[in-house]
Amino acid sequence: MQTDHYYEKQPEPHRSCLLAIRKLILDAHPEVNEAIKWGIPCFMKGKRIFCFLSIHKKSKTPYILWVDGTELDHLLLEQGDRKRMKILRFDPNKDLPVATLQELLHEALQLASEPFRLKKD
């Protein structure tokens, strides 16, 4: 499977961290599926993308990119210069914030269930 190759090529402890996050995402809802898009794992509910999983280029830490990040409100989320998306970084040498991740997944999956809409500024 193409997605497995992405994880297999990651060094430890990043590989284990990414695989644990992947499992939490895939277990969050029976309609969640995974594919490689733009060279990184992409997670969708049905056909609607709600997050990506990757390694941050500058900090070299695993992170989730939340597609509808501006709709999610949590202190650990970083928006930076992004207009729509936010990221949640993980330290691969520490325990994952499982409760926080499950809460954000629940919210993101609810957003992915809503009809697509364009925001007006």
N, C-alpha and C positions, 0 to 999 in steps of 0.2 A: 504494500500500500504506500502511495506517495507521501501521505502524511506521516507515516511511521519513519520514513527516511529523514524527514526534517528533525525529528526528536533524536534519532540515533546518531546524527552527526554533531550534536551539541555536547560539549565537555561537561563533566561533573563539576560542581553540583547543579549546574543549570539544567541538565537533562532531567534529573529527578524532580526538580522544582517544576519544570514545564509539564512533565507527565502527571504530576499530582494536580496541577491546575487544570490540565486537560480533562482529567477524570471528573473533577468537580463540575466542570462546564457540561460535559456530555451526560452526566448523571442528573443534571438540573431539570431536565424535561425530556420526555420521550421523543419529541419532534426535533430535538437539536441534532444537527449533523455537522460534519467537518469536511473541509476541502482546503487545498492549497491555492491561494490567490495572491498574486504579487509576491510570490516566493515565501509566504508565511502562512501558518494555519489560520483559517477563517472559520468562524462558527456561525451557523444560521439556524433560525427557526423556520422551517419550511424553506422558502427561497430568500428570506430577508436576513441579511447579515446584521448581527448585533455586536460582535466583538472579534478581535484578532489577538493572537498570542505571539510574542516575539521577544527579542533581546534588544534592549536600548543601545543604540550605537555609541553614545558618549559614556554612559555610566556602566555599560556592560551588564546590566541587570535584567532579569525577566520582567515582562510587563504585559498587562492586558490593555488594549486600546478599545475603549467603549465607543461605538459608532454614534449613539445618541447621548454622549457624555454630558452635554449641557442640560439634559433632562434629569441627570442623576446628581444627587446632592450628598456628598460625603467628604469629610475632612482629608482623607487620604488621596482623593482624586486630584490630579494635576491637569490643568487646561493648557498652560503655556500660551503659545500664539495660535492655538487651534480655535477655529470658529465653532465647530460642532462637536468635536470629539474630546475625550479626556482619557488619561492613562492612570493605571494603578500599578506601581512598581512593587517588586518583591525582592527581598534579600534572600538569595538561595541558601544562605547559611543559617537562617532562622526559620522558626515554625511559620507556616502560612496563617494569615488571619482568616481562618475558614468561615467563621460567622459573618464577617464583613463581606467576604467574597460571595457567600450564599445570598446575603441580603441584596447585594448589587446585581447578582445574576437574576434573582427574582424580579427586581425592578426592570432590568434590561429586557427580560423575556416578556414582561407585560407590555413594554413599549413596542417590542417586535410583533406583538399580536395586534396592535392598533393599525388602522389603515395609514399608509404613507401620506404625509402632509408636508407641504412646504411652509417654512416659517416666514412670516412677514416681519421685516425690521421696523 
